[in-house]
Amino acid sequence: MTSRTDRLLICLAALLRSSGVGFASAVLAIYLDKRGFGPASIGLIVSAGLAGGACMTALVSFFGDRWGRRRVLILLAIFGAAGGLGLALSPSVIVIAALSFLGMVNGMGHDRGGAYALEQSALSGATSVRERTKLFAAYHAAGDVGCALGSLAAALVALVGYKTLWFAYAAAMGTGALLYPMLSVSVELPHPPRPLSPESRARIVRFSALSAIDSLGSGFLTSALIAYFFYKRFGLNETDIGILFLAADLANIASNFLAERLAGRIGLVNTMVFTHLPASLFLIAMAFSPSFPLAATLFLLRELFIEMDVPTRQSFLASIVKPEERTAALGLVQLTRTAMWAIAPGAAGLMMRGVALASPLVAGSSCKIGYDLLLLREFRHLEPVDEPSEG
């Protein structure tokens, strides 16, 4: 089980990395638009970053425990910094896309990549489901605080300029290379990783298949493209969007702790489903909103609910497989999610140009509603169990 110091270091690294993600999500599409790139090119670059995240998550899933969690986390931090430098310095679409891939530039709005999977594996050693859910809620809250800081940084574009802030992004992404060496050996798997057992494999395959539907929907709903929607539909500038996304991140922070309390009352799966469904309905309504105040209200209501499934989902997954299977299980589900995220933004950009600006919001939310209903049907009867205490 990880020490308090290890947990604090992991949460600090996640907070800093998420601050970069929060900034990129708020301004990436607008920054690229101001550099003369059209919706299709913007979608391509967003997809390249998410595809890089998917590839790194695949490596983490299969080799993270074998290579050493600390070593891999340091490498991922260095790659993340490279992505920020590419956005700050490169004049070429191809180079930006390539470095976005290498640097796993994330326009989703929340940090979901290889480091995320490894950090959760390190944190999942709590023996009770309730304690694990509480720990994941704190970890995700730290990430949401980082996203809030990144959104606040987006409001500073007019004062300090994009290049300075992309350098700051690179520093935030790379700071983990200084923090991870301070982690103790307890974050590593104490014994060699094992393949998933037949029972765990069947569960993870089912969950991954459903996650693919949810993540396809999320790919249509990246924060970068939602920011682009507000920018084009209501004429918001970077400062306005930064403030709006800051409010959304504050709602996300609150939702982590609400999710932990709700899960203690109605269970993990019910919490995932019955908070996710209304969030999708709010976003569909936002797509048809005639005014910015109404659209912003619906967006913030959506953000209060949409993240409640995250700590509960991670706790559920960690609780239905064996401890030595968690990196593979969490990584494989996250790989499925990231791969599907990478597919959709390019299509969303084409839909915005060729169908309607709000069409990705409706398509993505519809996918998510389908996922929620299928998840409830497939997993409502599978109860996670506590691990036996040592000694």
N, C-alpha and C positions, 0 to 999 in steps of 0.2 A: 504494500500500500504506500502511495506517495506521501512524502512529508508535507508539512504546512509550507515550508520554504519552496519546495518543488511546485506546489500548487500555485503559490503566489507568482513564481517566475513564469510558469506556463500562462497564467491569466494575464500577466503584464505583457508577455510576448504577443498573446492573442489580441490584447487591447491595441497595441501599437500597429500590428499588421492590419487589424480591422479599421484603424483610422485611415490607413491608405486606401483600403477597399471603399470606405464610405466616401472619401474624396473622389476617387475614380468614378464611382457609380453616379455621383451627382453631376459631374462635369464632363466625363469622357466623350459622350456623344456630342455635346455642345462644342467642346474644344475641337473635335474633329470636323464638325460642321463649319466652324469659323476658319478652319484651315482649308476649306474648299472641298471636303469629301461629301459625297451624297449619301442618302440613307443605305444604299446597298453596300458601299464601302465601309460605312460605320458598322453595319451589321456584321460584315466580314471580320473586321478587327475585333469586335466584341466576341465573336465566335472563336477567333484564333486564341484569345486569352483563355476562354473557357476550355477549349480543346487542350491547351497546355496543362491546365489544371487537371483535366481528366487523365492525361498521360502520366502526370506525376502521381496522381492518386493510385493509378494502376501499379506503378512501381512500388509505392508505399505498401499497398495491399499484399503484394507477393514477396517483397524483399525488405520492408521496413524493419521488422523485428530481427531478421537475419543480419542485416548490415549494421544495426544499432540505431535506436530511435534518436539519440542525441546527434549522431553523425549526420543522419538524413535530414533532421530539422535544420541544422546549420547550412547544409547545402541548399535546401529550399529557400532559406532566407536570402542567401546570396543571389540566387536566380530571381527572386522577387525584386531585389534592388535593381537588377539589370533591366527589368521591364520598365521601371520608372525612368531610368536614364534614357532608354529608347524613346519614350514619349516626350521627354524634354529636349532631346537633341536631334533626332532623326528627321530628315525632310521627306523621306520616301514612304509611301503606303506599304510597300512590300517589306521594308525593314521594320517599320512599326508593327506590322502583323507578325513578323518572325519573332521580334523581341517580346511582343505581347504573349506569344505562345510560350517562349522560354520563361518569361517572368510571370506567367499565369495571371496576367492582368484580369481582374475580376470586375465585371460590370453588373453583377447580380444584385449588389446592395449588401450582401453579407458574405463573410469569409467562409468558403466551403471548398477546401482543397486537401492536398496531401498532408500539410502540417496540421490541419484541423482534425483529420482522422487519427494521426499519430498522437496528438495531444490528448484526444479523448480516450484513446487506448491507455495512455499513461494515467489518466484520471479515473478510470473505471474500476479501480480496485476496491471501492467501498463494498462491504459485504451485504448491506441491505438495499433493497430497491428504493426505499424512501430516501436513504442517505445519498445514493447514487443520483437520484433525480434532483435532489437539492444541490449537489455538487455541480451537475451539468447546468442547472439553472444559473448558478453563480458564474460559471465559466462563460455561458452565452451572454449573460448580462455584461460581463467585462468586454466581450466582443461588441456588444451593442453600444456601450459607452465609447469604444473606439470609433465605431461608425458615426456616432453623434459628433465626436471631435472632428472627424473627416468632413462631415457635412458643414460644420462651422467653418472649417478651413476653406471650403468651396465659396463661402460668402466673402472671402478675402481676395478673390481673383482680381477685382477691380483695383485693389490697393497695391498688391505686390506682383501681380502678373502670373501667367501660367507657368513659365519656366521655373521660377523660384519654388512654386508649390509642387511641381513634378519632382524637383530635387528633394524637397521635404518628403514626398511620397516614397522616393527611393530609400531615404534614410530610415523611415518608419518600417518599411518592409525588410530592410537589412539588419535592423537592430537585434533581431533574434539571434544572429550569428555571434553576438556578444553575450547574450543571456543564456542560450542553451548549454554552453560549456559548463555553466555553474550548476546545472541539474545534477542530482545525485544518481548513483547507480540504480536506485530503486525505481526509476522511471522505465528501466529496461525490463523486458520479459525475463523472469528468473530462470526459465528453462527453454529449451529449443521450441520454436513454433511448430504446431502440428496442423496437418490438413483438417479441414472442416469434417466433422463426423457426418454420416449420412442424414441423421435427424437435423443437425444444424444446417447442413447444406440445403435440405429441402425447404426449411424455413426461410433461409436467406434468399434462395432463388425466388420463392413466392413474393417475398417482400420487395426484392429488387425489381421484379416485373411490374409490381404496382407503382414503385417509386419512379419507374421510367415514364409512366403516364403523368404523374405529378410534376416531374422535372421537365418534361416536354412543355407542360403548361407554364412552369416557371421561366423557361427559356424565352417565351413570348413576353414575359413580364419583368425583364431585367430592370433594375433601377435606372440604368443608363437610358433605356428606351422610354421608361415612364417619365424621366426628366425631360427627354426630348418631346414627349407628348405635351407636357405642360408648357414647354418653351414655344412650340409651334401653335398650340391651340389657344393659349391664353396670353402669350407674349411675355412670359416670365423671363427675367435675366438670371445670371448665376447667383447673385446675392439672394434673390427671392427663392430660388430653388434650394439653395443651401439652407435657408431658414426653414423652409417646408420640410426638407429631409431631416433636419435637426429635430423638429417636432416629431417626425415619424420614428426616429431612432429612440427618442425618449419614451414613446409609446411601446416600442419593442423592449426596452429595458424593463418597464413595468410588467410586460406580458410574461417574462421569464418567471417572475416570482408568483404571479397569479396562476401560471400553469402548474407550478409545483404544488401549490395549495389545492387547486382543483383536482389534480391527479390523485391526491391523497383521499379525495372524497368519491370520485366517480371512476377512477382507474385511468391508466395511461392511454389505452386505445380510444376510449370515449372522449378523453380530453383532446386527443389529436383530431378526431373527426368533428366533434361538435363545436370546436372553435374555428376550424379551417373552413367549413361550409359557409358560414356567414361572411367570412373575409372575402371569399370569391364573389359572393353576391354583391357586396359593397363595391367591388372593383368593376363589375359589369355595369352597375348603376352609374359609377363615375364616368364610364366611357360615354354616356349619353347626357351628362350634366351640361346644362346651358350656361352655367356661370362658374367662375373660379371659386368663390366661397363654398358653393355646394360641392364642387369636385374635390376641393381640399378637405372638407369635412368628411366626405366618404372615404377619401384616401387615408386619413388619419384613423378613422374607425377600422378600416381594413388592417392598418399596421398594428393596432392594439390587439387584434386577434390572430394575425397570420403567423406570428412566430411562436405561439403557444405550443405548436406541435413539435418544435425543434428539440428542446431538452427532454420532452417526454418520449419522442421517437428514439433519441439516442440512448436514453435509459432503458427503454423497452428492448432495443436491439442488444444492448450489453447484457441484459438479464435473461435472454432466451438462448444464449450460447455459452460455451465454457470460457473461462478467463483466457486460456491460451489461444482461443479462436477469435478474440475480439478485434485485433488489428485487421485480420482478414475479413471478418464479417462487416465491421464498420467501414472498412476501406472499399469492399466490393459494392456495398449499397451506395456509398458516396461516389464511387466510380460510375455506377449506372446513372446516378443523378447528374453528375458533372458532364458525362458524355451527352446526355439528352439536352442539357442546357446549351452545349456547344452547337447543337444542330439548329435550334430554333431561332436565335437572334438574326441570322442571315435571312431566314424566311420572314421574320417579323419586319425587317427593314423593307423587303420587297412588298409586303402587304401594306405597310404604311404609305409606300409610294403608289402602288397600283390598285389598292382596294379602298381603304379609308384609314385615316390617321389612328383611329381608335380600334381598328379591327383586331390587332394583336391582344388587346385587353379582353375582348370577348372570347376569342379563341383560347387564350391561355387559361382564363378562369373556368371555362367549360371543361377543359381537361382536368383541372383540379377538382371540380365537383365530382366528376366520374371516378377519380382516384379515391376520394373520401368514401363514397358509397361502397366501392369494392373493398377497401381496407376494412371497413366495419363488418362486411360480410365474411371476410376471410380470417380475421384475427380477433374478433371480439371475444371468443371463447378461450383464447390462449393466454393464460395468466403467467406473468413473470414470477420467479421465485427467488427468495433470498439465498445467498450462499451460506454454507455452514461456517460459523465462526471458528477461527483457529484456536487450538488449545482446548 
